[in-house]
């Protein structure tokens, strides 16, 4: 996903939405079996954690990436794009929680927690 993000290395809104649709579809398919549903939730939670780790690894650390300016410095713009992708994925993943079996909520929310930190 990151490599295909138009040379920026940052997934855009369409890619994040596609990821959420895929996660939702996988969870729906597994819903008929509680153990399978919980395992899919755990694995998708882990995928969300990996997404958050990848985003953290590509955040620019230069001072210009954190100082507001007009026009915005490209590194600041990159950080904003990363944070927006994380926020969009977090909100979309949270919307899936009400449809989870009770046993599947905790492992899935662990992944969401990584997106929000």
Phi and psi restraints in degrees (range 20) as a CNS / XPLOR table:
assign (resid 1 and name C) (resid 2 and name N)
       (resid 2 and name CA) (resid 2 and name C) 1.0 -69.7 20.0 2
assign (resid 2 and name N) (resid 2 and name CA)
       (resid 2 and name C) (resid 3 and name N) 1.0 -37.4 20.0 2
assign (resid 2 and name C) (resid 3 and name N)
       (resid 3 and name CA) (resid 3 and name C) 1.0 -68.5 20.0 2
assign (resid 3 and name N) (resid 3 and name CA)
       (resid 3 and name C) (resid 4 and name N) 1.0 -30.1 20.0 2
assign (resid 3 and name C) (resid 4 and name N)
       (resid 4 and name CA) (resid 4 and name C) 1.0 -86.6 20.0 2
assign (resid 4 and name N) (resid 4 and name CA)
       (resid 4 and name C) (resid 5 and name N) 1.0 3.7 20.0 2
assign (resid 4 and name C) (resid 5 and name N)
       (resid 5 and name CA) (resid 5 and name C) 1.0 -82.7 20.0 2
assign (resid 5 and name N) (resid 5 and name CA)
       (resid 5 and name C) (resid 6 and name N) 1.0 58.3 20.0 2
assign (resid 5 and name C) (resid 6 and name N)
       (resid 6 and name CA) (resid 6 and name C) 1.0 52.6 20.0 2
assign (resid 6 and name N) (resid 6 and name CA)
       (resid 6 and name C) (resid 7 and name N) 1.0 37.8 20.0 2
assign (resid 6 and name C) (resid 7 and name N)
       (resid 7 and name CA) (resid 7 and name C) 1.0 76.8 20.0 2
assign (resid 7 and name N) (resid 7 and name CA)
       (resid 7 and name C) (resid 8 and name N) 1.0 -6.7 20.0 2
assign (resid 7 and name C) (resid 8 and name N)
       (resid 8 and name CA) (resid 8 and name C) 1.0 -89.1 20.0 2
assign (resid 8 and name N) (resid 8 and name CA)
       (resid 8 and name C) (resid 9 and name N) 1.0 -20.8 20.0 2
assign (resid 8 and name C) (resid 9 and name N)
       (resid 9 and name CA) (resid 9 and name C) 1.0 75.8 20.0 2
assign (resid 9 and name N) (resid 9 and name CA)
       (resid 9 and name C) (resid 10 and name N) 1.0 8.0 20.0 2
assign (resid 9 and name C) (resid 10 and name N)
       (resid 10 and name CA) (resid 10 and name C) 1.0 -119.8 20.0 2
assign (resid 10 and name N) (resid 10 and name CA)
       (resid 10 and name C) (resid 11 and name N) 1.0 123.9 20.0 2
assign (resid 10 and name C) (resid 11 and name N)
       (resid 11 and name CA) (resid 11 and name C) 1.0 -65.0 20.0 2
assign (resid 11 and name N) (resid 11 and name CA)
       (resid 11 and name C) (resid 12 and name N) 1.0 136.5 20.0 2
assign (resid 11 and name C) (resid 12 and name N)
       (resid 12 and name CA) (resid 12 and name C) 1.0 -88.0 20.0 2
assign (resid 12 and name N) (resid 12 and name CA)
       (resid 12 and name C) (resid 13 and name N) 1.0 -179.6 20.0 2
assign (resid 12 and name C) (resid 13 and name N)
       (resid 13 and name CA) (resid 13 and name C) 1.0 -59.2 20.0 2
assign (resid 13 and name N) (resid 13 and name CA)
       (resid 13 and name C) (resid 14 and name N) 1.0 -39.6 20.0 2
assign (resid 13 and name C) (resid 14 and name N)
       (resid 14 and name CA) (resid 14 and name C) 1.0 -64.5 20.0 2
assign (resid 14 and name N) (resid 14 and name CA)
       (resid 14 and name C) (resid 15 and name N) 1.0 -41.8 20.0 2
assign (resid 14 and name C) (resid 15 and name N)
       (resid 15 and name CA) (resid 15 and name C) 1.0 -68.0 20.0 2
assign (resid 15 and name N) (resid 15 and name CA)
       (resid 15 and name C) (resid 16 and name N) 1.0 -39.3 20.0 2
assign (resid 15 and name C) (resid 16 and name N)
       (resid 16 and name CA) (resid 16 and name C) 1.0 -66.2 20.0 2
assign (resid 16 and name N) (resid 16 and name CA)
       (resid 16 and name C) (resid 17 and name N) 1.0 -43.2 20.0 2
assign (resid 16 and name C) (resid 17 and name N)
       (resid 17 and name CA) (resid 17 and name C) 1.0 -62.1 20.0 2
assign (resid 17 and name N) (resid 17 and name CA)
       (resid 17 and name C) (resid 18 and name N) 1.0 -40.6 20.0 2
assign (resid 17 and name C) (resid 18 and name N)
       (resid 18 and name CA) (resid 18 and name C) 1.0 -63.6 20.0 2
assign (resid 18 and name N) (resid 18 and name CA)
       (resid 18 and name C) (resid 19 and name N) 1.0 -42.1 20.0 2
assign (resid 18 and name C) (resid 19 and name N)
       (resid 19 and name CA) (resid 19 and name C) 1.0 -60.6 20.0 2
assign (resid 19 and name N) (resid 19 and name CA)
       (resid 19 and name C) (resid 20 and name N) 1.0 -44.1 20.0 2
assign (resid 19 and name C) (resid 20 and name N)
       (resid 20 and name CA) (resid 20 and name C) 1.0 -65.6 20.0 2
assign (resid 20 and name N) (resid 20 and name CA)
       (resid 20 and name C) (resid 21 and name N) 1.0 -38.9 20.0 2
assign (resid 20 and name C) (resid 21 and name N)
       (resid 21 and name CA) (resid 21 and name C) 1.0 -62.7 20.0 2
assign (resid 21 and name N) (resid 21 and name CA)
       (resid 21 and name C) (resid 22 and name N) 1.0 -41.7 20.0 2
assign (resid 21 and name C) (resid 22 and name N)
       (resid 22 and name CA) (resid 22 and name C) 1.0 -64.3 20.0 2
assign (resid 22 and name N) (resid 22 and name CA)
       (resid 22 and name C) (resid 23 and name N) 1.0 -44.9 20.0 2
assign (resid 22 and name C) (resid 23 and name N)
       (resid 23 and name CA) (resid 23 and name C) 1.0 -60.4 20.0 2
assign (resid 23 and name N) (resid 23 and name CA)
       (resid 23 and name C) (resid 24 and name N) 1.0 -45.9 20.0 2
assign (resid 23 and name C) (resid 24 and name N)
       (resid 24 and name CA) (resid 24 and name C) 1.0 -60.3 20.0 2
assign (resid 24 and name N) (resid 24 and name CA)
       (resid 24 and name C) (resid 25 and name N) 1.0 -41.7 20.0 2
assign (resid 24 and name C) (resid 25 and name N)
       (resid 25 and name CA) (resid 25 and name C) 1.0 -65.0 20.0 2
assign (resid 25 and name N) (resid 25 and name CA)
       (resid 25 and name C) (resid 26 and name N) 1.0 -43.0 20.0 2
assign (resid 25 and name C) (resid 26 and name N)
       (resid 26 and name CA) (resid 26 and name C) 1.0 -62.6 20.0 2
assign (resid 26 and name N) (resid 26 and name CA)
       (resid 26 and name C) (resid 27 and name N) 1.0 -42.8 20.0 2
assign (resid 26 and name C) (resid 27 and name N)
       (resid 27 and name CA) (resid 27 and name C) 1.0 -65.5 20.0 2
assign (resid 27 and name N) (resid 27 and name CA)
       (resid 27 and name C) (resid 28 and name N) 1.0 -39.0 20.0 2
assign (resid 27 and name C) (resid 28 and name N)
       (resid 28 and name CA) (resid 28 and name C) 1.0 -64.6 20.0 2
assign (resid 28 and name N) (resid 28 and name CA)
       (resid 28 and name C) (resid 29 and name N) 1.0 -42.4 20.0 2
assign (resid 28 and name C) (resid 29 and name N)
       (resid 29 and name CA) (resid 29 and name C) 1.0 -62.3 20.0 2
assign (resid 29 and name N) (resid 29 and name CA)
       (resid 29 and name C) (resid 30 and name N) 1.0 -39.9 20.0 2
assign (resid 29 and name C) (resid 30 and name N)
       (resid 30 and name CA) (resid 30 and name C) 1.0 -82.5 20.0 2
assign (resid 30 and name N) (resid 30 and name CA)
       (resid 30 and name C) (resid 31 and name N) 1.0 -5.2 20.0 2
assign (resid 30 and name C) (resid 31 and name N)
       (resid 31 and name CA) (resid 31 and name C) 1.0 -60.7 20.0 2
assign (resid 31 and name N) (resid 31 and name CA)
       (resid 31 and name C) (resid 32 and name N) 1.0 -26.6 20.0 2
assign (resid 31 and name C) (resid 32 and name N)
       (resid 32 and name CA) (resid 32 and name C) 1.0 -70.6 20.0 2
assign (resid 32 and name N) (resid 32 and name CA)
       (resid 32 and name C) (resid 33 and name N) 1.0 -19.3 20.0 2
assign (resid 32 and name C) (resid 33 and name N)
       (resid 33 and name CA) (resid 33 and name C) 1.0 -123.3 20.0 2
assign (resid 33 and name N) (resid 33 and name CA)
       (resid 33 and name C) (resid 34 and name N) 1.0 114.9 20.0 2
assign (resid 33 and name C) (resid 34 and name N)
       (resid 34 and name CA) (resid 34 and name C) 1.0 -58.8 20.0 2
assign (resid 34 and name N) (resid 34 and name CA)
       (resid 34 and name C) (resid 35 and name N) 1.0 -41.9 20.0 2
assign (resid 34 and name C) (resid 35 and name N)
       (resid 35 and name CA) (resid 35 and name C) 1.0 -65.0 20.0 2
assign (resid 35 and name N) (resid 35 and name CA)
       (resid 35 and name C) (resid 36 and name N) 1.0 -44.3 20.0 2
assign (resid 35 and name C) (resid 36 and name N)
       (resid 36 and name CA) (resid 36 and name C) 1.0 -64.4 20.0 2
assign (resid 36 and name N) (resid 36 and name CA)
       (resid 36 and name C) (resid 37 and name N) 1.0 -42.1 20.0 2
assign (resid 36 and name C) (resid 37 and name N)
       (resid 37 and name CA) (resid 37 and name C) 1.0 -60.5 20.0 2
assign (resid 37 and name N) (resid 37 and name CA)
       (resid 37 and name C) (resid 38 and name N) 1.0 -43.2 20.0 2
assign (resid 37 and name C) (resid 38 and name N)
       (resid 38 and name CA) (resid 38 and name C) 1.0 -65.5 20.0 2
assign (resid 38 and name N) (resid 38 and name CA)
       (resid 38 and name C) (resid 39 and name N) 1.0 -40.7 20.0 2
assign (resid 38 and name C) (resid 39 and name N)
       (resid 39 and name CA) (resid 39 and name C) 1.0 -65.9 20.0 2
assign (resid 39 and name N) (resid 39 and name CA)
       (resid 39 and name C) (resid 40 and name N) 1.0 -41.8 20.0 2
assign (resid 39 and name C) (resid 40 and name N)
       (resid 40 and name CA) (resid 40 and name C) 1.0 -63.9 20.0 2
assign (resid 40 and name N) (resid 40 and name CA)
       (resid 40 and name C) (resid 41 and name N) 1.0 -41.1 20.0 2
assign (resid 40 and name C) (resid 41 and name N)
       (resid 41 and name CA) (resid 41 and name C) 1.0 -62.8 20.0 2
assign (resid 41 and name N) (resid 41 and name CA)
       (resid 41 and name C) (resid 42 and name N) 1.0 -41.1 20.0 2
assign (resid 41 and name C) (resid 42 and name N)
       (resid 42 and name CA) (resid 42 and name C) 1.0 -63.1 20.0 2
assign (resid 42 and name N) (resid 42 and name CA)
       (resid 42 and name C) (resid 43 and name N) 1.0 -45.1 20.0 2
assign (resid 42 and name C) (resid 43 and name N)
       (resid 43 and name CA) (resid 43 and name C) 1.0 -69.6 20.0 2
assign (resid 43 and name N) (resid 43 and name CA)
       (resid 43 and name C) (resid 44 and name N) 1.0 -37.3 20.0 2
assign (resid 43 and name C) (resid 44 and name N)
       (resid 44 and name CA) (resid 44 and name C) 1.0 -71.5 20.0 2
assign (resid 44 and name N) (resid 44 and name CA)
       (resid 44 and name C) (resid 45 and name N) 1.0 -32.8 20.0 2
assign (resid 44 and name C) (resid 45 and name N)
       (resid 45 and name CA) (resid 45 and name C) 1.0 -61.0 20.0 2
assign (resid 45 and name N) (resid 45 and name CA)
       (resid 45 and name C) (resid 46 and name N) 1.0 -41.1 20.0 2
assign (resid 45 and name C) (resid 46 and name N)
       (resid 46 and name CA) (resid 46 and name C) 1.0 -64.9 20.0 2
assign (resid 46 and name N) (resid 46 and name CA)
       (resid 46 and name C) (resid 47 and name N) 1.0 -38.4 20.0 2
assign (resid 46 and name C) (resid 47 and name N)
       (resid 47 and name CA) (resid 47 and name C) 1.0 -63.2 20.0 2
assign (resid 47 and name N) (resid 47 and name CA)
       (resid 47 and name C) (resid 48 and name N) 1.0 -37.9 20.0 2
assign (resid 47 and name C) (resid 48 and name N)
       (resid 48 and name CA) (resid 48 and name C) 1.0 -65.0 20.0 2
assign (resid 48 and name N) (resid 48 and name CA)
       (resid 48 and name C) (resid 49 and name N) 1.0 -40.0 20.0 2
assign (resid 48 and name C) (resid 49 and name N)
       (resid 49 and name CA) (resid 49 and name C) 1.0 -60.8 20.0 2
assign (resid 49 and name N) (resid 49 and name CA)
       (resid 49 and name C) (resid 50 and name N) 1.0 -43.6 20.0 2
assign (resid 49 and name C) (resid 50 and name N)
       (resid 50 and name CA) (resid 50 and name C) 1.0 -64.5 20.0 2
assign (resid 50 and name N) (resid 50 and name CA)
       (resid 50 and name C) (resid 51 and name N) 1.0 -37.0 20.0 2
assign (resid 50 and name C) (resid 51 and name N)
       (resid 51 and name CA) (resid 51 and name C) 1.0 -60.9 20.0 2
assign (resid 51 and name N) (resid 51 and name CA)
       (resid 51 and name C) (resid 52 and name N) 1.0 -45.3 20.0 2
assign (resid 51 and name C) (resid 52 and name N)
       (resid 52 and name CA) (resid 52 and name C) 1.0 -63.6 20.0 2
assign (resid 52 and name N) (resid 52 and name CA)
       (resid 52 and name C) (resid 53 and name N) 1.0 -41.2 20.0 2
assign (resid 52 and name C) (resid 53 and name N)
       (resid 53 and name CA) (resid 53 and name C) 1.0 -63.5 20.0 2
assign (resid 53 and name N) (resid 53 and name CA)
       (resid 53 and name C) (resid 54 and name N) 1.0 -41.9 20.0 2
assign (resid 53 and name C) (resid 54 and name N)
       (resid 54 and name CA) (resid 54 and name C) 1.0 -64.2 20.0 2
assign (resid 54 and name N) (resid 54 and name CA)
       (resid 54 and name C) (resid 55 and name N) 1.0 -43.3 20.0 2
assign (resid 54 and name C) (resid 55 and name N)
       (resid 55 and name CA) (resid 55 and name C) 1.0 -60.4 20.0 2
assign (resid 55 and name N) (resid 55 and name CA)
       (resid 55 and name C) (resid 56 and name N) 1.0 -42.5 20.0 2
assign (resid 55 and name C) (resid 56 and name N)
       (resid 56 and name CA) (resid 56 and name C) 1.0 -63.1 20.0 2
assign (resid 56 and name N) (resid 56 and name CA)
       (resid 56 and name C) (resid 57 and name N) 1.0 -35.6 20.0 2
assign (resid 56 and name C) (resid 57 and name N)
       (resid 57 and name CA) (resid 57 and name C) 1.0 -73.1 20.0 2
assign (resid 57 and name N) (resid 57 and name CA)
       (resid 57 and name C) (resid 58 and name N) 1.0 -21.4 20.0 2
assign (resid 57 and name C) (resid 58 and name N)
       (resid 58 and name CA) (resid 58 and name C) 1.0 -101.7 20.0 2
assign (resid 58 and name N) (resid 58 and name CA)
       (resid 58 and name C) (resid 59 and name N) 1.0 3.0 20.0 2
assign (resid 58 and name C) (resid 59 and name N)
       (resid 59 and name CA) (resid 59 and name C) 1.0 -68.1 20.0 2
assign (resid 59 and name N) (resid 59 and name CA)
       (resid 59 and name C) (resid 60 and name N) 1.0 126.4 20.0 2
assign (resid 59 and name C) (resid 60 and name N)
       (resid 60 and name CA) (resid 60 and name C) 1.0 -65.5 20.0 2
assign (resid 60 and name N) (resid 60 and name CA)
       (resid 60 and name C) (resid 61 and name N) 1.0 141.4 20.0 2
assign (resid 60 and name C) (resid 61 and name N)
       (resid 61 and name CA) (resid 61 and name C) 1.0 -107.0 20.0 2
assign (resid 61 and name N) (resid 61 and name CA)
       (resid 61 and name C) (resid 62 and name N) 1.0 -2.4 20.0 2
assign (resid 61 and name C) (resid 62 and name N)
       (resid 62 and name CA) (resid 62 and name C) 1.0 -65.3 20.0 2
assign (resid 62 and name N) (resid 62 and name CA)
       (resid 62 and name C) (resid 63 and name N) 1.0 151.1 20.0 2
assign (resid 62 and name C) (resid 63 and name N)
       (resid 63 and name CA) (resid 63 and name C) 1.0 -56.7 20.0 2
assign (resid 63 and name N) (resid 63 and name CA)
       (resid 63 and name C) (resid 64 and name N) 1.0 -36.5 20.0 2
assign (resid 63 and name C) (resid 64 and name N)
       (resid 64 and name CA) (resid 64 and name C) 1.0 -62.4 20.0 2
assign (resid 64 and name N) (resid 64 and name CA)
       (resid 64 and name C) (resid 65 and name N) 1.0 -20.2 20.0 2
assign (resid 64 and name C) (resid 65 and name N)
       (resid 65 and name CA) (resid 65 and name C) 1.0 -75.2 20.0 2
assign (resid 65 and name N) (resid 65 and name CA)
       (resid 65 and name C) (resid 66 and name N) 1.0 -9.8 20.0 2
assign (resid 65 and name C) (resid 66 and name N)
       (resid 66 and name CA) (resid 66 and name C) 1.0 -123.6 20.0 2
assign (resid 66 and name N) (resid 66 and name CA)
       (resid 66 and name C) (resid 67 and name N) 1.0 -3.4 20.0 2
assign (resid 66 and name C) (resid 67 and name N)
       (resid 67 and name CA) (resid 67 and name C) 1.0 -100.1 20.0 2
assign (resid 67 and name N) (resid 67 and name CA)
       (resid 67 and name C) (resid 68 and name N) 1.0 118.7 20.0 2
assign (resid 67 and name C) (resid 68 and name N)
       (resid 68 and name CA) (resid 68 and name C) 1.0 -62.6 20.0 2
assign (resid 68 and name N) (resid 68 and name CA)
       (resid 68 and name C) (resid 69 and name N) 1.0 138.1 20.0 2
assign (resid 68 and name C) (resid 69 and name N)
       (resid 69 and name CA) (resid 69 and name C) 1.0 -150.1 20.0 2
assign (resid 69 and name N) (resid 69 and name CA)
       (resid 69 and name C) (resid 70 and name N) 1.0 164.7 20.0 2
assign (resid 69 and name C) (resid 70 and name N)
       (resid 70 and name CA) (resid 70 and name C) 1.0 -128.3 20.0 2
assign (resid 70 and name N) (resid 70 and name CA)
       (resid 70 and name C) (resid 71 and name N) 1.0 111.7 20.0 2
assign (resid 70 and name C) (resid 71 and name N)
       (resid 71 and name CA) (resid 71 and name C) 1.0 -73.5 20.0 2
assign (resid 71 and name N) (resid 71 and name CA)
       (resid 71 and name C) (resid 72 and name N) 1.0 159.5 20.0 2
assign (resid 71 and name C) (resid 72 and name N)
       (resid 72 and name CA) (resid 72 and name C) 1.0 -61.6 20.0 2
assign (resid 72 and name N) (resid 72 and name CA)
       (resid 72 and name C) (resid 73 and name N) 1.0 138.3 20.0 2
assign (resid 72 and name C) (resid 73 and name N)
       (resid 73 and name CA) (resid 73 and name C) 1.0 -63.5 20.0 2
assign (resid 73 and name N) (resid 73 and name CA)
       (resid 73 and name C) (resid 74 and name N) 1.0 144.4 20.0 2
assign (resid 73 and name C) (resid 74 and name N)
       (resid 74 and name CA) (resid 74 and name C) 1.0 -55.3 20.0 2
assign (resid 74 and name N) (resid 74 and name CA)
       (resid 74 and name C) (resid 75 and name N) 1.0 -33.7 20.0 2
assign (resid 74 and name C) (resid 75 and name N)
       (resid 75 and name CA) (resid 75 and name C) 1.0 -70.8 20.0 2
assign (resid 75 and name N) (resid 75 and name CA)
       (resid 75 and name C) (resid 76 and name N) 1.0 -36.2 20.0 2
assign (resid 75 and name C) (resid 76 and name N)
       (resid 76 and name CA) (resid 76 and name C) 1.0 -64.8 20.0 2
assign (resid 76 and name N) (resid 76 and name CA)
       (resid 76 and name C) (resid 77 and name N) 1.0 -43.3 20.0 2
assign (resid 76 and name C) (resid 77 and name N)
       (resid 77 and name CA) (resid 77 and name C) 1.0 -59.8 20.0 2
assign (resid 77 and name N) (resid 77 and name CA)
       (resid 77 and name C) (resid 78 and name N) 1.0 -40.6 20.0 2
assign (resid 77 and name C) (resid 78 and name N)
       (resid 78 and name CA) (resid 78 and name C) 1.0 -62.6 20.0 2
assign (resid 78 and name N) (resid 78 and name CA)
       (resid 78 and name C) (resid 79 and name N) 1.0 -45.4 20.0 2
assign (resid 78 and name C) (resid 79 and name N)
       (resid 79 and name CA) (resid 79 and name C) 1.0 -60.7 20.0 2
assign (resid 79 and name N) (resid 79 and name CA)
       (resid 79 and name C) (resid 80 and name N) 1.0 -42.6 20.0 2
assign (resid 79 and name C) (resid 80 and name N)
       (resid 80 and name CA) (resid 80 and name C) 1.0 -61.1 20.0 2
assign (resid 80 and name N) (resid 80 and name CA)
       (resid 80 and name C) (resid 81 and name N) 1.0 -44.2 20.0 2
assign (resid 80 and name C) (resid 81 and name N)
       (resid 81 and name CA) (resid 81 and name C) 1.0 -61.0 20.0 2
assign (resid 81 and name N) (resid 81 and name CA)
       (resid 81 and name C) (resid 82 and name N) 1.0 -40.9 20.0 2
assign (resid 81 and name C) (resid 82 and name N)
       (resid 82 and name CA) (resid 82 and name C) 1.0 -64.6 20.0 2
assign (resid 82 and name N) (resid 82 and name CA)
       (resid 82 and name C) (resid 83 and name N) 1.0 -47.2 20.0 2
assign (resid 82 and name C) (resid 83 and name N)
       (resid 83 and name CA) (resid 83 and name C) 1.0 -63.3 20.0 2
assign (resid 83 and name N) (resid 83 and name CA)
       (resid 83 and name C) (resid 84 and name N) 1.0 -37.5 20.0 2
assign (resid 83 and name C) (resid 84 and name N)
       (resid 84 and name CA) (resid 84 and name C) 1.0 -65.2 20.0 2
assign (resid 84 and name N) (resid 84 and name CA)
       (resid 84 and name C) (resid 85 and name N) 1.0 -40.2 20.0 2
assign (resid 84 and name C) (resid 85 and name N)
       (resid 85 and name CA) (resid 85 and name C) 1.0 -63.0 20.0 2
assign (resid 85 and name N) (resid 85 and name CA)
       (resid 85 and name C) (resid 86 and name N) 1.0 -43.7 20.0 2
assign (resid 85 and name C) (resid 86 and name N)
       (resid 86 and name CA) (resid 86 and name C) 1.0 -62.3 20.0 2
assign (resid 86 and name N) (resid 86 and name CA)
       (resid 86 and name C) (resid 87 and name N) 1.0 -43.6 20.0 2
assign (resid 86 and name C) (resid 87 and name N)
       (resid 87 and name CA) (resid 87 and name C) 1.0 -64.4 20.0 2
assign (resid 87 and name N) (resid 87 and name CA)
       (resid 87 and name C) (resid 88 and name N) 1.0 -45.2 20.0 2
assign (resid 87 and name C) (resid 88 and name N)
       (resid 88 and name CA) (resid 88 and name C) 1.0 -61.1 20.0 2
assign (resid 88 and name N) (resid 88 and name CA)
       (resid 88 and name C) (resid 89 and name N) 1.0 -44.3 20.0 2
assign (resid 88 and name C) (resid 89 and name N)
       (resid 89 and name CA) (resid 89 and name C) 1.0 -65.6 20.0 2
assign (resid 89 and name N) (resid 89 and name CA)
       (resid 89 and name C) (resid 90 and name N) 1.0 -41.3 20.0 2
assign (resid 89 and name C) (resid 90 and name N)
       (resid 90 and name CA) (resid 90 and name C) 1.0 -60.7 20.0 2
assign (resid 90 and name N) (resid 90 and name CA)
       (resid 90 and name C) (resid 91 and name N) 1.0 -48.9 20.0 2
assign (resid 90 and name C) (resid 91 and name N)
       (resid 91 and name CA) (resid 91 and name C) 1.0 -63.4 20.0 2
assign (resid 91 and name N) (resid 91 and name CA)
       (resid 91 and name C) (resid 92 and name N) 1.0 -41.5 20.0 2
assign (resid 91 and name C) (resid 92 and name N)
       (resid 92 and name CA) (resid 92 and name C) 1.0 -66.9 20.0 2
assign (resid 92 and name N) (resid 92 and name CA)
       (resid 92 and name C) (resid 93 and name N) 1.0 -39.4 20.0 2
assign (resid 92 and name C) (resid 93 and name N)
       (resid 93 and name CA) (resid 93 and name C) 1.0 -68.4 20.0 2
assign (resid 93 and name N) (resid 93 and name CA)
       (resid 93 and name C) (resid 94 and name N) 1.0 -40.2 20.0 2
assign (resid 93 and name C) (resid 94 and name N)
       (resid 94 and name CA) (resid 94 and name C) 1.0 -59.9 20.0 2
assign (resid 94 and name N) (resid 94 and name CA)
       (resid 94 and name C) (resid 95 and name N) 1.0 -34.1 20.0 2
assign (resid 94 and name C) (resid 95 and name N)
       (resid 95 and name CA) (resid 95 and name C) 1.0 -65.8 20.0 2
assign (resid 95 and name N) (resid 95 and name CA)
       (resid 95 and name C) (resid 96 and name N) 1.0 -20.1 20.0 2
assign (resid 95 and name C) (resid 96 and name N)
       (resid 96 and name CA) (resid 96 and name C) 1.0 -82.9 20.0 2
assign (resid 96 and name N) (resid 96 and name CA)
       (resid 96 and name C) (resid 97 and name N) 1.0 -19.7 20.0 2
assign (resid 96 and name C) (resid 97 and name N)
       (resid 97 and name CA) (resid 97 and name C) 1.0 -56.5 20.0 2
assign (resid 97 and name N) (resid 97 and name CA)
       (resid 97 and name C) (resid 98 and name N) 1.0 -42.4 20.0 2
assign (resid 97 and name C) (resid 98 and name N)
       (resid 98 and name CA) (resid 98 and name C) 1.0 -60.5 20.0 2
assign (resid 98 and name N) (resid 98 and name CA)
       (resid 98 and name C) (resid 99 and name N) 1.0 -22.4 20.0 2
assign (resid 98 and name C) (resid 99 and name N)
       (resid 99 and name CA) (resid 99 and name C) 1.0 -89.7 20.0 2
assign (resid 99 and name N) (resid 99 and name CA)
       (resid 99 and name C) (resid 100 and name N) 1.0 0.5 20.0 2
assign (resid 99 and name C) (resid 100 and name N)
       (resid 100 and name CA) (resid 100 and name C) 1.0 -85.2 20.0 2
assign (resid 100 and name N) (resid 100 and name CA)
       (resid 100 and name C) (resid 101 and name N) 1.0 148.2 20.0 2
assign (resid 100 and name C) (resid 101 and name N)
       (resid 101 and name CA) (resid 101 and name C) 1.0 -63.4 20.0 2
assign (resid 101 and name N) (resid 101 and name CA)
       (resid 101 and name C) (resid 102 and name N) 1.0 152.4 20.0 2
assign (resid 101 and name C) (resid 102 and name N)
       (resid 102 and name CA) (resid 102 and name C) 1.0 -54.7 20.0 2
assign (resid 102 and name N) (resid 102 and name CA)
       (resid 102 and name C) (resid 103 and name N) 1.0 -39.7 20.0 2
assign (resid 102 and name C) (resid 103 and name N)
       (resid 103 and name CA) (resid 103 and name C) 1.0 -69.7 20.0 2
assign (resid 103 and name N) (resid 103 and name CA)
       (resid 103 and name C) (resid 104 and name N) 1.0 -20.4 20.0 2
assign (resid 103 and name C) (resid 104 and name N)
       (resid 104 and name CA) (resid 104 and name C) 1.0 -90.5 20.0 2
assign (resid 104 and name N) (resid 104 and name CA)
       (resid 104 and name C) (resid 105 and name N) 1.0 -13.6 20.0 2
assign (resid 104 and name C) (resid 105 and name N)
       (resid 105 and name CA) (resid 105 and name C) 1.0 -65.7 20.0 2
assign (resid 105 and name N) (resid 105 and name CA)
       (resid 105 and name C) (resid 106 and name N) 1.0 -49.7 20.0 2
assign (resid 105 and name C) (resid 106 and name N)
       (resid 106 and name CA) (resid 106 and name C) 1.0 -59.4 20.0 2
assign (resid 106 and name N) (resid 106 and name CA)
       (resid 106 and name C) (resid 107 and name N) 1.0 -48.8 20.0 2
assign (resid 106 and name C) (resid 107 and name N)
       (resid 107 and name CA) (resid 107 and name C) 1.0 -66.3 20.0 2
assign (resid 107 and name N) (resid 107 and name CA)
       (resid 107 and name C) (resid 108 and name N) 1.0 -31.7 20.0 2
assign (resid 107 and name C) (resid 108 and name N)
       (resid 108 and name CA) (resid 108 and name C) 1.0 -71.9 20.0 2
assign (resid 108 and name N) (resid 108 and name CA)
       (resid 108 and name C) (resid 109 and name N) 1.0 -42.5 20.0 2
assign (resid 108 and name C) (resid 109 and name N)
       (resid 109 and name CA) (resid 109 and name C) 1.0 -68.0 20.0 2
assign (resid 109 and name N) (resid 109 and name CA)
       (resid 109 and name C) (resid 110 and name N) 1.0 -23.6 20.0 2
assign (resid 109 and name C) (resid 110 and name N)
       (resid 110 and name CA) (resid 110 and name C) 1.0 -62.0 20.0 2
assign (resid 110 and name N) (resid 110 and name CA)
       (resid 110 and name C) (resid 111 and name N) 1.0 -40.9 20.0 2
assign (resid 110 and name C) (resid 111 and name N)
       (resid 111 and name CA) (resid 111 and name C) 1.0 -67.1 20.0 2
assign (resid 111 and name N) (resid 111 and name CA)
       (resid 111 and name C) (resid 112 and name N) 1.0 -40.3 20.0 2
assign (resid 111 and name C) (resid 112 and name N)
       (resid 112 and name CA) (resid 112 and name C) 1.0 -62.9 20.0 2
assign (resid 112 and name N) (resid 112 and name CA)
       (resid 112 and name C) (resid 113 and name N) 1.0 -38.2 20.0 2
assign (resid 112 and name C) (resid 113 and name N)
       (resid 113 and name CA) (resid 113 and name C) 1.0 -58.4 20.0 2
assign (resid 113 and name N) (resid 113 and name CA)
       (resid 113 and name C) (resid 114 and name N) 1.0 -35.3 20.0 2
assign (resid 113 and name C) (resid 114 and name N)
       (resid 114 and name CA) (resid 114 and name C) 1.0 -68.8 20.0 2
assign (resid 114 and name N) (resid 114 and name CA)
       (resid 114 and name C) (resid 115 and name N) 1.0 -32.0 20.0 2
assign (resid 114 and name C) (resid 115 and name N)
       (resid 115 and name CA) (resid 115 and name C) 1.0 -68.5 20.0 2
assign (resid 115 and name N) (resid 115 and name CA)
       (resid 115 and name C) (resid 116 and name N) 1.0 -30.7 20.0 2
assign (resid 115 and name C) (resid 116 and name N)
       (resid 116 and name CA) (resid 116 and name C) 1.0 -89.4 20.0 2
assign (resid 116 and name N) (resid 116 and name CA)
       (resid 116 and name C) (resid 117 and name N) 1.0 -6.4 20.0 2
